[in-house]
Amino acid sequence: MATYVFIESRDPFEFGDTRFVADAAAALKQRGEEVTVFLVQNGVLAARAKARGSQISRLADAGVALLADEFSLRERGIAGNELASGVRASSIEGLVDLIARENAKAIWH
């Protein structure tokens, strides 16, 4: 079985095509696949608990693992206690570990 790692770097409130990641990740999870969405750069803006219109709660409810890059969070002034339910802060090394796994399929957006 493959492990899917979606790397979302775009601000979901600026780019409408970020919904693709949420749709694809949720669909793969529904099919029983192991799926992680790793938020990096402006993608971490969606990880805030008070972010309106974010797909994060939908993904968390679907069982998708949600990680946000610690450096990107710090650069944007987002503290760990401001993260939406289901989102965990992670180092970039954590991302490398995910995509280096056997049968990992990484999709960068």
N, C-alpha and C positions, 0 to 999 in steps of 0.2 A: 504494500500500500504506500502511496506517495504522501509526502507531507508538503502542504502548500504554505508558502510564506509570502504574503502580500506586503510590500514595502510602500507605504503611502507617504509621499513627501509634499503633496499639494494641499493648500489651504482649502478645505471643503466649502468655505463661505465665499470664495473667490472663483473657484472652478466647478462648474456643474458636472464635469465628467468624473468626479471622485466617487459618485454613486456607483460607478462600475465596480469598484473594488468591493464595496459593501454587498452589492448584488451577487457578484461572483463568489466571494468568500462564504456568504450565507448559503448559496446553492450547493457549493462543494461540501460544506458542513452537513447540510441536510442529506446529502448522499452518503454520509458516514466517513468522510475524509477528515484527516487531521489538518486543521487550518489555524494559522496565526496571522494577525494583521499587526505589523510593526510600524508605528507612526514615527516619522522622523522629519526634521526641518519644520516647515509650516503645517505639516500634517498633524502635529501634536496639538494644534489649536482645537481640534475636534474632541480632544481627550478631557477637556474641562467639564466638570459636572454641570456647570451652568450654561454650557454652549447649546443654544437653541438650534434645532434643525439638524443636529449631528446624528449620524447613523450608528454611533457607538452603542447606545442602549439596545438597538436592534441586533447588533452583532453579539453583544454579551448575552442577550436572551437566547440567541441561536447556539451558544456554546463555543463561539470562536474565541481563541486566546487573543488578548489585546495587550500589546506592549507599547510603551512610549519611550523614546530615546531620552535618557537623563540629561544629556548635554543640550538637546533641542528644547527641553522643558525649561532648563535654567536660563537659556538665552532669551526665552520669551516670558520669563518671570512667572512661570507656572509652578507652584509648590505641589509637593506630593499629596497634601491634604485637599487639593483642589481637583484632583482627578475624579472622573466619573467612575461609578461602580463598575468593577470588572476590568479596569485598566491598571496595569502595573508598570512602574518605571523600570527600565532596563538599560544596561550599558550597550554600546555598539558591539562589544565583544559577545554579548548575548545573541545579537543578530547574526554575527559570524558563526557562532556555534549552531544556530538553527539552520542556516543555509549550507553549512558544511556536512550536515548529516546525510547519510545514504538515502537516496530516493527523494531528496528535498527538491522542490521546484519553487524557485524564487521569481516573483513577478514584481518589478519595480514600476511604480506609477508616480 
